[in-house]
Amino acid sequence: MTDARGAADEASARETAVYTHGHHESVLRSHRWRTAENSAAYLIGELRPGMRVLDVGCGPGTITADLAGPVTPGGHVTAVDAAEDVLEQARAHAADRGLGDVVSFATADVHALDFPDDSFDVVHAHQVLQHVGDPVRALREMRRVCRPGGIVAARDADYAAMTWYPAAPGLDGWLDLYRRVARANGGEPDAGRRLRAWARQAGFTDVASSASAWCFSTPEETAWWSALWADRTRASAYAADATGGGHTTDAELTAIAEAWRAWGADSDAWFSVLNAEILCRA
């Protein structure tokens, strides 16, 4: 029989997850590529001048800055992330774009947002729910700070649905390893297919779900994509978790990184990332 303290500890463990990617340069290289156009197009049409937006898990802030455009004049974007060091980059990016009066930043935990009820018209999270320990609780918390009738929006990749050509056994090994490491860290790498179900479990009854894809198909795109994953495989927090957790060895990581680079150099290389999206009416 579990006592109250044990139940609380179990709940805390479920709510806490390690951010598998970390903030190595190879990770931020891909995050800085993201824009509202290529990563939040499903949401843009819902934004209006004067709206208050919360961007959860903003990373280096490139999507955040783009969300500011449709809500001005009169609106504001509050961006939060668990990592203060990456928020410094986000602040610098906003300042470079002249958005100092439109965008503000703070550290936060999506399971316990430090904002009153009904604070925002839109609450947005991109590639966040796959990394949290309790995505249903996170969605409930996002709903709490969203005004009645407002929108909670989330978009997450689905790793098992990623596909590429030509076949590369090393990339098969990469996918299997990544999914094992992410789950060991408390996350769910195949989050995309679960978003609608999680939203319904969180109490939303008005949920519009959709999907869109990133596709890397030109020689420049596949070289960029393969290089950042090769670097991430060898040098990021994910690499440390993979070996430290006993999931693989340094030699196997080196082989996967080499497989990424060989695949990216193939003139026929093509890679697609399926992303699921939800627009939930609060």
C-alpha positions in Angstrom: 0.0 0.0 0.0 1.4 3.4 -1.0 1.3 6.2 1.6 0.7 9.8 0.8 4.4 10.7 0.6 5.1 7.7 -1.7 2.2 8.8 -4.0 3.5 12.3 -4.1 7.0 11.0 -5.0 5.5 8.8 -7.8 3.6 11.8 -9.1 6.7 13.9 -9.1 8.6 11.3 -11.0 5.9 11.2 -13.6 5.9 14.9 -14.0 9.7 15.2 -14.3 11.5 14.2 -17.4 15.0 14.9 -18.7 15.2 17.0 -21.8 16.8 14.3 -24.0 18.3 16.7 -26.6 19.9 19.2 -24.2 21.1 22.5 -25.6 24.3 21.5 -27.5 25.1 23.7 -30.5 23.9 20.9 -32.8 20.5 21.0 -31.1 20.2 24.7 -31.3 21.3 24.7 -34.9 18.0 22.9 -35.7 15.9 24.9 -33.3 17.1 28.2 -34.8 15.9 27.0 -38.2 12.3 26.8 -36.9 9.9 29.6 -37.8 6.2 30.1 -37.4 5.8 29.4 -41.1 7.5 26.0 -41.0 6.6 25.0 -37.5 3.3 26.8 -36.5 1.4 27.4 -39.7 -1.7 25.6 -38.2 -1.9 28.3 -35.5 -1.1 31.5 -37.4 -4.6 32.0 -38.8 -6.0 32.0 -35.2 -3.9 35.0 -34.1 -5.2 38.5 -34.0 -3.9 41.9 -33.0 -4.2 42.5 -29.3 -4.0 38.9 -28.2 -1.9 37.7 -25.3 0.1 34.6 -26.2 2.1 32.2 -24.0 4.9 30.3 -25.8 5.9 27.3 -23.7 9.3 25.8 -24.2 10.4 28.6 -26.5 14.1 27.5 -26.9 16.1 30.1 -28.8 12.9 32.1 -29.5 12.7 32.1 -33.3 9.1 30.9 -33.4 8.3 33.2 -30.4 9.5 36.2 -32.4 7.3 35.2 -35.4 4.2 34.9 -33.2 4.6 38.5 -32.2 3.8 39.8 -35.7 0.2 38.7 -35.9 -0.7 40.0 -32.4 0.6 43.5 -32.9 -0.5 46.2 -32.4 -1.7 45.8 -28.8 -0.7 42.2 -28.2 2.1 40.6 -26.2 4.0 37.3 -26.3 5.3 35.8 -23.0 7.8 33.1 -23.7 9.0 30.5 -21.1 11.5 27.8 -21.0 13.0 25.6 -18.2 16.6 26.5 -19.2 17.8 30.0 -18.4 20.8 29.8 -20.7 18.7 29.3 -23.8 16.4 32.1 -22.7 19.4 34.5 -23.0 19.6 33.5 -26.7 15.9 34.1 -27.1 16.1 37.5 -25.5 18.9 38.5 -27.8 17.0 37.2 -30.9 13.9 39.3 -29.9 16.1 42.3 -29.3 17.7 42.0 -32.7 14.3 42.0 -34.2 13.2 45.0 -32.3 10.6 43.2 -30.2 11.7 44.2 -26.7 8.3 45.8 -25.9 6.3 43.0 -27.5 8.0 39.8 -26.1 9.1 39.0 -22.6 10.8 35.9 -21.2 10.8 33.8 -18.0 11.8 30.4 -16.7 8.9 28.1 -16.0 7.8 24.5 -15.6 4.9 23.6 -17.8 3.4 21.3 -15.1 3.2 24.4 -12.7 3.0 27.6 -14.7 3.5 30.7 -12.5 0.6 32.7 -14.0 -3.0 33.3 -12.8 -6.0 31.5 -14.3 -7.2 32.9 -17.7 -4.1 34.9 -18.3 -3.7 34.3 -22.1 -5.8 34.2 -25.3 -3.4 31.5 -26.8 -1.1 29.0 -25.2 1.4 27.4 -27.6 3.9 24.6 -27.2 6.1 23.3 -30.0 8.0 20.0 -29.6 7.4 20.1 -25.8 4.9 17.4 -24.8 7.2 14.6 -26.0 9.7 15.6 -23.4 7.6 16.1 -20.3 6.8 13.5 -17.6 3.1 14.1 -17.6 1.8 15.6 -20.9 -1.8 15.4 -19.7 -1.1 17.4 -16.6 0.9 19.8 -18.8 -2.1 20.3 -21.1 -4.4 20.9 -18.1 -2.0 23.5 -16.8 -1.9 25.2 -20.3 -5.7 25.2 -20.2 -5.8 26.7 -16.8 -3.9 29.8 -17.8 -5.9 30.1 -21.1 -9.0 32.2 -21.0 -12.4 30.5 -21.6 -12.8 30.4 -25.4 -9.1 30.8 -26.0 -6.8 28.3 -27.8 -4.3 25.8 -26.5 -2.1 24.7 -29.4 0.6 22.0 -29.5 2.7 20.4 -32.2 5.0 17.4 -31.7 6.9 15.0 -33.9 6.3 11.3 -34.0 9.7 9.5 -34.2 8.3 6.1 -35.2 6.6 7.8 -38.2 9.8 9.4 -39.5 10.9 8.0 -42.8 13.8 8.2 -45.2 15.4 7.0 -48.3 17.7 5.2 -49.2 17.6 2.5 -46.5 20.4 2.8 -44.0 20.8 0.2 -41.2 22.7 2.7 -39.2 19.7 5.1 -39.2 17.4 2.2 -38.1 19.8 1.7 -35.2 19.7 5.5 -34.5 15.9 5.5 -34.3 15.7 2.5 -32.1 18.3 3.9 -29.7 16.8 7.4 -29.6 13.3 6.1 -28.7 14.8 3.9 -25.9 16.8 6.8 -24.5 13.9 9.2 -24.7 11.6 6.8 -22.8 14.3 6.1 -20.2 14.4 9.9 -19.7 10.7 10.0 -18.9 9.5 11.2 -22.3 7.4 9.8 -25.2 9.2 10.1 -28.6 6.0 9.0 -30.5 4.1 11.9 -29.0 2.5 13.1 -32.2 0.0 10.3 -32.6 -1.0 10.7 -28.9 -1.7 14.5 -28.9 -5.4 14.3 -29.5 -5.9 11.6 -26.9 -3.8 13.5 -24.4 -5.9 16.6 -25.0 -9.2 14.7 -24.4 -7.7 13.2 -21.2 -6.9 16.7 -20.1 -10.6 17.7 -20.4 -10.7 19.4 -23.8 -13.9 18.6 -25.8 -13.3 20.8 -28.8 -10.1 19.5 -30.4 -9.1 20.0 -34.0 -6.2 17.7 -35.0 -4.0 17.9 -38.1 -0.6 16.9 -39.3 2.2 18.5 -41.4 5.7 17.5 -42.3 9.2 18.8 -42.5 10.9 17.4 -45.6 14.6 17.5 -46.3 15.2 16.6 -49.9 17.8 18.9 -51.6 21.5 18.1 -51.2 21.9 21.1 -49.0 19.0 20.1 -46.8 20.0 16.5 -46.3 23.6 17.5 -45.7 22.5 20.0 -43.0 20.1 17.5 -41.4 22.5 14.6 -41.4 25.4 16.7 -40.0 23.4 18.1 -37.1 22.2 14.6 -36.1 25.7 13.2 -36.5 27.0 15.9 -34.2 24.1 15.4 -31.8 24.8 11.7 -31.7 28.4 12.2 -30.6 28.5 15.4 -28.6 25.1 16.3 -27.1 23.3 15.5 -23.8 21.6 12.7 -25.7 24.9 11.1 -26.3 25.8 11.2 -22.6 22.4 9.8 -21.6 22.7 7.0 -24.2 26.1 5.8 -22.9 25.6 6.7 -19.3 22.3 4.9 -19.2 23.8 1.8 -20.6 21.8 1.9 -23.8 24.9 1.9 -26.1 28.6 2.4 -26.3 30.9 5.1 -27.7 31.8 2.9 -30.6 28.2 2.3 -31.5 27.5 6.1 -31.3 30.4 6.7 -33.6 29.1 4.1 -36.1 25.6 5.8 -36.1 27.2 9.2 -36.6 29.1 7.9 -39.6 26.0 6.3 -40.9 24.2 9.7 -40.7 27.0 11.4 -42.7 27.2 8.7 -45.3 23.4 8.8 -45.8 23.5 12.6 -46.1 26.1 12.5 -48.8 23.9 10.2 -51.0 22.5 12.2 -53.9 19.2 10.4 -53.5 18.8 11.1 -49.8 15.4 12.2 -48.6 14.0 12.5 -45.0 10.6 13.4 -43.7 9.5 14.2 -40.2 5.8 13.8 -39.4 4.4 16.4 -36.9 1.0 16.2 -35.4 -0.9 19.3 -34.3 -3.8 20.1 -32.0 -5.9 23.3 -31.6 -7.9 23.0 -28.4 -10.7 25.4 -27.5 -10.5 26.1 -23.8 
